[in-house]
């Protein structure tokens, strides 16, 4: 477990991993509304494709935006948050218009949600999405040498899990098919979550805890960054980001004036610090 977290009272641990408590109900509802309305704008992009099945076994689908016929564009693979139990690609397309305007494609996959499936199955879903995109890159108009994975909160965990070593050969991929990883407000050590209220819907097993990204840092990336949201972030997420930074050597960049939920919306603005960081990694 993260140093010192096993000494925290349960009530403190619960509070430190309750991101919803950092914003008012009205503010949370407004941000979720922005997720949807800004995501809907992506549907107006030319050449966008929605509902592409990437896994026949599960029937999971992804949306792909920003590709242009005859070009091979860099790709951002965006993995949504929601504490592994909420949201979908339909509320998570919001970065696609900004990226398309910068010549970058964006893929937003669904993954199965807890408690219906385990964290192992959720990670497998995200890795399958990357594998499908990499293997079909030429047909899709993607530059497979410039694929970046990002996501916030649970999506930040999943981005790190997709980038960590040990699974790629089984999917017919090179040791590191990604060029960069940008987890935003992520979770990298699962043990504290198994010790608090999150265990109610995640039901982590000891084997799953041993696969935490903090224990298996990603390797072979040309660019990487761990990022937290600044003063508005819940304390547990700050500790997780600091620990992951220490384990990987990746720098931490904080975004002033943003909270756990709205920091990722900075990817709708090409002039934001977060967008500059992401585009620089590509």
Secondary structure, DSSP 8 states (H G I E B T S, - for coil): --TTGGGS-HHHHHHHT-GGGGS-HHHHHHHHHHHHHHHHHHTTSTT-EEEEEEETTTTEEEEEES--TT--EEEEEEE--STTTS--GGG--TTHHHHHHTT-EEEEE----TTTS-HHHHHHHHHHHHHHHHHTHHHHTEEEEEEEEEEETHHHHHHHHHHSSSSTGGGT--TT--SEEEEES-----HHHHTSTTHHHH---HHHHTT-GGGS---S-SEEEEEE--TBS-HHHHHHHHHHHHHH---EEE-TT-BTTTGGGGGG-TTSHHHHHHHHH-
